[in-house]
Amino acid sequence: ANELQAAKRCLESETREAREARSRQRNAEGKLRRSEAAQEARTACISDRAREAEAQAEMLAGIEANEASAAAAGAQASRAETAGLKIALCRTEEQLSLQRAGEAKTFAAAEAGARRR
């Protein structure tokens, strides 16, 4: 009878240990699943951030290209405006030169007329 009771206690102890081991295993598996899910969430977040950063970099590159293009167009317009102003200045100088020549002729004619009198 004592042997039977000892065997029963041993069997109960082994059963309890097996239940505890299964419980620890289920807990470990649950922890592993939660850890994997958290890692996947972090990976997805990092991927989203990388895509956002890439999109921002593309937008910034586009803005810089537009600014460079605008600066080049502005410089070209500025050069054209400068050339136009130079042409206008030359024409004005020519007109002044012709006007002075005309005034000189008029003055010379006036002097010649005064000498004749």
MARMI-407791 format. One record per residue: residue number from 1; x, y, z of N, C-alpha, C in turn; residue in one letter. Coordinates in steps of 0.1 Angstrom, whole numbers, padded with zeros to 4 digits. Layout:
N
     k     n.X     n.Y     n.Z    ca.X    ca.Y    ca.Z     c.X     c.Y     c.Z   r
   NUM       X       Y       Z       X       Y       Z       X       Y       Z   A
...
! end
This chain:
117
     k     n.X     n.Y     n.Z    ca.X    ca.Y    ca.Z     c.X     c.Y     c.Z   r
     1    0008   -0012    0000    0000    0000    0000    0009    0012    0000   A
     2    0020    0012    0008    0029    0024    0008    0035    0026   -0006   N
     3    0038    0015   -0012    0044    0016   -0025    0034    0022   -0035   E
     4    0022    0018   -0034    0011    0023   -0042    0010    0038   -0040   L
     5    0010    0042   -0028    0008    0056   -0024    0020    0064   -0029   Q
     6    0032    0058   -0028    0044    0065   -0032    0044    0066   -0048   A
     7    0039    0056   -0055    0039    0056   -0069    0028    0067   -0073   A
     8    0017    0068   -0066    0006    0077   -0069    0012    0092   -0067   K
     9    0019    0094   -0056    0025    0107   -0054    0035    0111   -0065   R
    10    0043    0101   -0068    0053    0103   -0079    0046    0106   -0092   C
    11    0035    0099   -0095    0027    0102   -0107    0021    0116   -0107   L
    12    0015    0119   -0095    0009    0133   -0094    0020    0144   -0096   E
    13    0031    0141   -0090    0042    0151   -0091    0046    0153   -0106   S
    14    0048    0142   -0113    0052    0142   -0127    0041    0149   -0135   E
    15    0028    0146   -0132    0017    0152   -0139    0017    0167   -0137   T
    16    0019    0171   -0124    0020    0186   -0121    0032    0192   -0128   R
    17    0043    0186   -0128    0055    0191   -0135    0052    0192   -0150   E
    18    0046    0182   -0156    0043    0183   -0170    0033    0194   -0173   A
    19    0022    0196   -0165    0013    0207   -0167    0020    0220   -0166   R
    20    0029    0222   -0156    0037    0234   -0154    0046    0237   -0166   E
    21    0052    0226   -0171    0061    0227   -0183    0052    0232   -0195   A
    22    0040    0225   -0197    0032    0230   -0208    0028    0244   -0207   R
    23    0025    0248   -0195    0021    0262   -0192    0032    0272   -0195   S
    24    0044    0268   -0191    0056    0277   -0194    0058    0277   -0209   R
    25    0056    0266   -0216    0058    0265   -0230    0048    0274   -0237   Q
    26    0035    0274   -0233    0025    0282   -0239    0028    0297   -0236   R
    27    0032    0300   -0224    0036    0314   -0221    0047    0319   -0230   N
    28    0057    0310   -0231    0069    0314   -0240    0065    0316   -0254   A
    29    0056    0307   -0259    0051    0308   -0273    0043    0321   -0275   E
    30    0035    0324   -0265    0027    0337   -0265    0036    0349   -0265   G
    31    0046    0348   -0257    0056    0359   -0256    0063    0361   -0269   K
    32    0067    0349   -0276    0074    0350   -0288    0065    0356   -0299   L
    33    0052    0352   -0299    0043    0357   -0309    0041    0372   -0307   R
    34    0040    0377   -0295    0039    0391   -0292    0051    0399   -0297   R
    35    0063    0393   -0294    0076    0399   -0298    0077    0400   -0313   S
    36    0073    0389   -0320    0073    0389   -0335    0064    0399   -0340   E
    37    0052    0401   -0334    0042    0411   -0339    0047    0425   -0337   A
    38    0054    0427   -0325    0059    0440   -0322    0071    0443   -0332   A
    39    0079    0433   -0335    0090    0435   -0345    0084    0438   -0359   Q
    40    0074    0431   -0363    0067    0434   -0376    0062    0448   -0376   E
    41    0056    0453   -0365    0050    0466   -0364    0062    0476   -0365   A
    42    0073    0474   -0358    0084    0483   -0359    0090    0483   -0374   R
    43    0091    0472   -0380    0096    0471   -0394    0086    0479   -0403   T
    44    0073    0477   -0401    0064    0484   -0410    0065    0499   -0407   A
    45    0067    0503   -0395    0068    0518   -0392    0081    0523   -0398   C
    46    0092    0516   -0397    0104    0520   -0403    0103    0521   -0419   I
    47    0096    0511   -0424    0094    0512   -0439    0085    0524   -0443   S
    48    0075    0527   -0435    0067    0538   -0438    0075    0551   -0437   D
    49    0083    0552   -0427    0091    0564   -0425    0101    0565   -0437   R
    50    0107    0554   -0441    0116    0554   -0452    0109    0559   -0465   A
    51    0097    0554   -0467    0090    0558   -0479    0086    0573   -0478   R
    52    0083    0578   -0466    0080    0592   -0464    0092    0601   -0467   E
    53    0103    0596   -0461    0116    0603   -0463    0120    0604   -0478   A
    54    0118    0592   -0485    0121    0592   -0499    0112    0601   -0507   E
    55    0099    0602   -0504    0090    0611   -0510    0094    0625   -0508   A
    56    0098    0628   -0495    0102    0642   -0492    0115    0646   -0500   Q
    57    0124    0636   -0501    0136    0639   -0508    0133    0641   -0523   A
    58    0124    0634   -0528    0120    0636   -0542    0114    0650   -0544   E
    59    0105    0653   -0535    0099    0667   -0535    0109    0678   -0534   M
    60    0118    0676   -0525    0129    0686   -0523    0137    0687   -0535   L
    61    0141    0676   -0541    0149    0676   -0554    0141    0684   -0565   A
    62    0128    0681   -0566    0120    0688   -0575    0119    0703   -0573   G
    63    0118    0707   -0560    0118    0721   -0557    0131    0727   -0560   I
    64    0142    0721   -0557    0155    0726   -0560    0157    0727   -0575   E
    65    0152    0717   -0582    0153    0718   -0597    0145    0730   -0602   A
    66    0133    0731   -0597    0125    0743   -0601    0131    0756   -0598   N
    67    0137    0757   -0586    0144    0769   -0582    0156    0772   -0591   E
    68    0163    0762   -0594    0175    0764   -0603    0170    0768   -0617   A
    69    0159    0762   -0622    0154    0765   -0635    0149    0779   -0635   S
    70    0142    0783   -0624    0137    0797   -0623    0148    0807   -0622   A
    71    0159    0803   -0615    0170    0812   -0614    0177    0814   -0627   A
    72    0178    0802   -0635    0184    0803   -0648    0175    0811   -0657   A
    73    0162    0809   -0657    0153    0817   -0665    0153    0832   -0661   A
    74    0154    0834   -0648    0155    0848   -0643    0168    0854   -0647   G
    75    0179    0847   -0647    0192    0852   -0652    0191    0855   -0667   A
    76    0185    0846   -0674    0183    0848   -0689    0175    0860   -0691   Q
    77    0163    0861   -0684    0155    0873   -0685    0162    0886   -0681   A
    78    0170    0885   -0671    0178    0896   -0666    0188    0900   -0677   S
    79    0195    0890   -0683    0204    0893   -0694    0197    0900   -0706   R
    80    0185    0894   -0709    0178    0900   -0720    0174    0914   -0717   A
    81    0169    0917   -0705    0166    0930   -0700    0178    0939   -0701   E
    82    0189    0934   -0696    0201    0943   -0697    0205    0946   -0711   T
    83    0204    0936   -0720    0207    0938   -0734    0197    0948   -0740   A
    84    0185    0947   -0736    0175    0957   -0741    0178    0971   -0736   G
    85    0182    0972   -0724    0185    0985   -0718    0198    0991   -0725   L
    86    0207    0982   -0728    0219    0987   -0735    0216    0992   -0749   K
    87    0207    0985   -0756    0202    0989   -0769    0195    1003   -0768   I
    88    0186    1004   -0758    0179    1016   -0756    0189    1028   -0753   A
    89    0199    1025   -0745    0209    1035   -0742    0217    1039   -0754   L
    90    0221    1029   -0762    0228    1033   -0775    0219    1042   -0784   C
    91    0206    1038   -0785    0197    1046   -0793    0196    1060   -0788   R
    92    0195    1061   -0775    0194    1074   -0768    0207    1083   -0771   T
    93    0218    1076   -0770    0231    1083   -0772    0231    1087   -0787   E
    94    0227    1079   -0796    0227    1083   -0810    0217    1095   -0812   E
    95    0206    1094   -0806    0196    1106   -0807    0203    1118   -0802   Q
    96    0209    1117   -0790    0216    1129   -0784    0227    1134   -0794   L
    97    0234    1125   -0799    0245    1129   -0808    0239    1136   -0821   S
    98    0229    1130   -0826    0222    1137   -0838    0216    1150   -0834   L
    99    0211    1151   -0822    0205    1163   -0817    0216    1174   -0816   Q
   100    0227    1170   -0810    0238    1179   -0808    0244    1184   -0822   R
   101    0245    1174   -0831    0249    1178   -0844    0240    1188   -0851   A
   102    0227    1185   -0849    0217    1195   -0854    0218    1208   -0848   G
   103    0220    1208   -0835    0221    1221   -0828    0234    1228   -0832   E
   104    0245    1221   -0834    0257    1227   -0839    0255    1233   -0853   A
   105    0248    1226   -0862    0245    1232   -0875    0237    1244   -0874   K
   106    0227    1244   -0865    0218    1255   -0863    0226    1267   -0858   T
   107    0235    1264   -0848    0243    1274   -0842    0253    1280   -0853   F
   108    0259    1271   -0861    0268    1276   -0871    0260    1284   -0882   A
   109    0248    1280   -0885    0240    1288   -0894    0237    1301   -0889   A
   110    0234    1302   -0876    0230    1314   -0869    0242    1323   -0869   A
   111    0254    1318   -0866    0266    1326   -0866    0269    1331   -0880   E
   112    0268    1323   -0890    0270    1327   -0904    0261    1338   -0907   A
   113    0248    1337   -0903    0238    1347   -0906    0241    1360   -0899   G
   114    0246    1359   -0887    0250    1371   -0879    0262    1378   -0885   A
   115    0271    1370   -0891    0283    1376   -0897    0279    1383   -0910   R
   116    0269    1378   -0917    0265    1384   -0929    0259    1398   -0927   R
   117    0252    1399   -0916    0245    1411   -0913    0254    1422   -0909   R
! end
